[in-house]
C-alpha cells in the first residue's frame, strides 16, 4: 500500500504536460521512475495512460539471460539447442518489431530471427531457439551474444536492446600416436590409457585413452563391421571432428555411432609409423591382440599404419608381440 500511495502521489502532483520533470513524458527521468515504482508495487495501471496495462515491467521480458550450448548433441553440422520464452511488459499502441541477432553466426543460429507483438497479442509469449553450429575446428569454449533489438512507431515506449550471454563448448578433439615404443604388453587397456594420458601430446587437463580393441569385452568399437553395435568403453565421440597433434591438420569427423567412415581426410600421423590396434578391417575386434595387450613374449597383434587414411589405418599387418611399436591415443 505504501508503494501504491507513493506512486499515485508522484503521478497526480506532477503529471502536467508543462512539468520540467514530468512522469507522463516518456523523455523525462520521472517517467522511468514511475514505471520502476509500478514494478515494485505490482500496480498495473498508469494514471498518465489509463487505457494501458502493464503486465510485468517495461520492454522485452526474457525467461533467462544466459545459456550454454555444445557442438555435441545434434549431428555433423548442428549441436545442442536452447529455447527461450519472450514476453512484452506493457500494451503498445503500435506493433513492436524485434530483430534477433547472433553476434557470431559461425557459433550458433537463432530461429526465428524476427518477432512481432501487436496491440492485440502483446500479452502472448513468443519463443526463440538458439542452436549451436558443430564446426570442424579445434577452437575451445567461446562466448557470444544474442541481441534482441526492438523498434516501434509507439513513441511512448522506452525500448531497450536486451542481451542473452551465451557460451558454446567445443566437441572437437585430438587424435595422436603416443611417444614411446612398447611391446605387446601395454599393461592391458588400463595401462595403455595411462600411457596416453601421461603423453606430452595429451592436452594439459585432458584425459586421453588408447584407440585399441580387445576381444575380451573390455574395449570394443563394434561387433558387426562398421555398425557400432555393442560398443564397450569406446574412445571416439559421435559427430566429433578430430585433428592431428599439431592442432590443425584434420583427420576426419565421426558418424552417429562414433566411428570414422573410411577413407578419412588424413591419417593420424605423418610420416607413418606402425601402431598396435587389434582391429579388423571394419572396426571389429580381432583375436590377434597380444592376449588383450598383456603379452610381450608370444603371439601376434594386428597393427595399422598411422599415415593411412583408409583400412590400413586400422588393419595393415599381423606382427609378433615382441615387436616394439606405438599406438593411437584419443582425447576425451
Residue pairs with C-beta under 8 A, 6 or more apart in sequence:
3 37
3 40
3 41
3 43
4 41
4 43
6 37
6 41
7 34
7 37
7 38
7 41
7 43
8 47
10 23
10 30
10 33
10 34
10 37
11 23
11 24
11 34
11 46
11 47
11 48
12 47
14 21
14 22
14 23
14 30
15 22
15 23
15 24
15 47
15 48
16 22
16 24
17 24
17 25
19 25
19 28
21 28
21 29
21 30
22 28
22 30
22 31
23 30
23 31
23 33
23 34
23 48
24 31
24 48
24 49
25 31
26 155
26 156
26 157
26 158
31 158
32 158
34 46
34 48
35 46
35 54
35 57
35 58
35 158
37 43
38 44
38 46
38 54
39 54
39 56
39 57
39 58
43 54
44 53
44 54
44 55
45 52
45 53
45 54
46 52
46 54
49 156
52 90
52 91
52 93
53 90
53 91
54 89
54 90
54 91
55 61
55 87
55 88
55 89
55 90
55 91
55 122
55 123
56 87
56 89
57 89
58 89
58 90
58 157
58 158
59 88
59 89
59 150
59 157
59 158
59 159
59 160
59 162
60 86
60 87
60 88
60 89
60 98
60 148
60 150
60 160
60 162
61 86
61 87
61 88
61 89
62 84
62 85
62 86
62 148
62 162
62 164
63 84
63 85
63 86
64 84
64 164
65 162
65 163
65 164
65 165
66 164
66 165
66 166
67 82
67 84
67 130
67 164
67 165
67 166
67 167
68 82
68 166
68 167
68 168
68 169
69 79
69 80
69 81
69 82
69 108
69 130
69 131
69 132
69 166
69 167
69 168
69 169
70 79
70 80
70 132
70 168
70 169
70 171
71 79
71 80
71 132
71 133
71 134
71 135
71 168
71 169
71 170
71 171
71 172
71 240
72 79
72 80
72 134
72 169
72 171
72 237
72 238
72 239
72 240
73 79
73 80
73 81
73 132
74 80
74 81
74 131
74 132
74 134
74 239
75 134
75 239
75 256
76 134
76 239
76 253
76 255
77 133
77 134
78 109
78 131
78 132
78 133
78 134
79 131
79 132
79 133
79 134
79 168
79 171
80 131
80 132
81 129
81 130
81 131
81 132
82 129
82 130
83 127
83 128
83 129
83 130
84 127
84 128
84 129
84 130
84 164
85 125
85 126
85 127
86 98
86 115
86 125
86 126
86 127
86 128
86 148
87 123
87 125
87 126
88 96
88 117
88 122
88 123
90 122
90 157
91 119
91 122
92 117
92 118
92 119
92 122
92 152
92 154
92 157
93 119
93 154
93 156
94 119
94 152
94 153
94 154
95 116
95 117
95 118
95 119
95 152
95 153
96 116
96 117
96 118
96 122
96 150
96 151
96 152
96 154
96 157
96 159
97 114
97 115
97 116
97 150
97 151
97 152
98 114
98 115
98 116
98 117
98 148
98 149
98 150
98 151
99 113
99 114
99 147
99 148
99 149
99 151
100 110
100 112
100 113
100 114
100 115
100 128
100 146
100 147
100 148
100 149
101 110
101 113
101 146
101 147
101 149
102 108
102 109
102 110
102 130
102 144
102 145
102 146
102 147
103 144
103 145
103 146
103 147
104 142
104 144
105 133
106 133
106 135
107 132
107 133
107 142
107 144
107 166
107 168
108 130
108 131
108 132
108 133
108 144
108 166
108 168
109 130
109 131
109 133
110 128
110 129
110 130
110 131
110 146
111 128
111 129
111 131
112 128
115 126
115 128
117 124
117 126
128 146
130 146
130 164
130 166
132 168
133 168
134 171
134 239
135 172
135 241
136 172
136 241
136 250
136 253
137 170
137 172
137 241
138 170
138 172
138 173
138 174
138 241
138 243
138 247
138 248
139 170
139 172
140 170
141 167
141 168
141 169
141 170
142 167
142 168
142 170
143 165
143 166
143 167
144 166
144 167
144 168
145 163
145 164
145 165
145 166
146 163
146 164
146 166
147 161
147 162
147 163
148 161
148 162
148 163
148 164
149 161
150 159
150 160
150 161
150 162
151 159
152 159
171 237
171 239
171 240
171 241
172 240
172 241
172 242
172 243
173 237
173 240
173 241
173 242
173 243
173 330
173 331
173 332
174 201
174 202
174 203
174 208
174 242
174 243
174 244
174 245
174 247
174 330
174 331
175 211
175 242
175 243
175 244
175 251
175 268
175 328
175 329
175 330
175 331
176 199
176 201
176 202
176 244
176 245
176 268
176 269
176 328
176 329
177 245
177 268
177 269
177 273
177 275
177 306
177 326
177 327
177 328
177 329
178 195
178 196
178 199
178 201
178 210
178 326
178 327
178 328
178 329
179 199
179 200
179 201
179 326
180 195
180 199
180 326
181 324
181 325
181 326
182 195
182 276
182 324
182 325
182 326
182 327
183 296
183 321
183 322
183 323
183 324
183 325
184 276
184 290
184 291
184 293
184 295
184 296
184 299
184 301
184 320
184 321
184 322
184 323
185 290
185 293
185 294
185 295
185 296
185 321
186 192
186 195
186 210
186 212
186 276
186 290
186 293
186 294
186 327
187 194
187 195
187 293
187 294
188 218
188 292
188 293
188 294
189 210
189 212
189 214
189 218
189 219
189 233
189 292
189 293
191 293
192 209
192 210
192 212
192 293
192 327
193 208
193 209
193 210
195 210
195 329
196 202
196 208
196 209
196 210
196 329
196 330
197 206
197 207
197 208
197 209
199 208
199 329
201 208
201 245
201 329
202 208
202 329
202 331
203 331
206 331
206 332
207 331
207 332
208 329
208 330
208 331
208 332
209 233
209 235
209 329
209 330
209 332
210 219
210 235
210 327
210 328
210 329
210 330
211 235
211 236
211 277
211 327
211 328
211 329
211 330
212 219
212 276
212 277
212 278
212 279
212 289
212 293
212 327
212 328
213 219
213 220
213 221
213 277
213 278
213 279
213 283
213 284
213 285
213 286
213 289
214 220
214 278
214 285
214 289
214 292
214 293
215 278
215 285
215 286
215 287
215 289
215 292
216 292
217 232
218 232
218 233
218 292
219 232
219 233
219 234
219 235
220 230
220 231
220 232
220 233
220 234
220 285
221 228
221 231
221 234
221 236
221 258
221 259
221 279
221 283
221 284
221 285
222 228
222 229
222 230
222 231
222 257
222 259
222 282
222 283
222 284
223 229
223 230
223 284
224 284
225 280
225 281
225 282
225 283
225 284
226 259
226 261
226 282
226 283
227 257
228 255
228 256
228 257
228 258
228 259
228 283
229 257
231 257
231 258
234 258
235 330
235 332
236 242
236 254
236 258
236 259
236 260
236 330
237 254
237 258
238 254
238 255
238 256
238 257
238 258
239 253
239 254
239 255
239 256
240 253
240 254
240 258
241 250
241 251
241 252
241 253
241 254
242 250
242 251
242 252
242 253
242 254
242 330
243 249
243 250
243 251
244 250
244 251
244 266
244 268
244 269
245 269
249 266
250 265
250 266
251 260
251 264
251 265
251 266
251 267
251 268
252 260
252 261
252 264
252 265
252 266
252 309
253 260
254 260
255 261
259 283
262 309
262 310
262 311
262 313
262 314
263 309
263 310
264 309
264 310
264 313
265 309
266 309
267 305
267 306
267 307
267 308
267 309
267 313
268 306
268 307
268 313
268 328
269 306
269 307
270 306
270 307
271 307
272 305
272 306
272 307
272 308
273 305
273 306
273 307
273 325
273 326
274 303
274 304
274 305
274 306
274 316
274 317
274 319
274 323
274 325
274 326
275 303
275 304
275 305
275 306
275 325
275 326
275 327
275 328
276 290
276 293
276 301
276 302
276 303
276 325
276 326
276 327
277 302
277 303
277 304
277 314
277 315
277 327
277 328
278 285
278 286
278 288
278 289
278 293
278 301
278 302
279 285
279 286
279 302
279 304
279 314
279 315
280 286
280 302
280 314
280 315
281 311
281 314
281 315
283 314
286 302
286 315
288 299
288 300
288 301
288 302
288 318
289 301
289 302
290 296
290 299
290 300
290 301
290 321
291 299
291 321
293 301
295 321
296 321
296 322
297 321
297 322
298 321
299 320
299 321
300 318
300 319
300 320
300 321
301 318
301 319
301 321
301 323
302 314
302 315
302 317
302 318
303 316
303 317
303 318
303 319
303 323
303 325
304 312
304 313
304 314
304 315
304 316
304 328
305 312
305 313
305 316
306 313
306 326
306 328
308 316
319 325
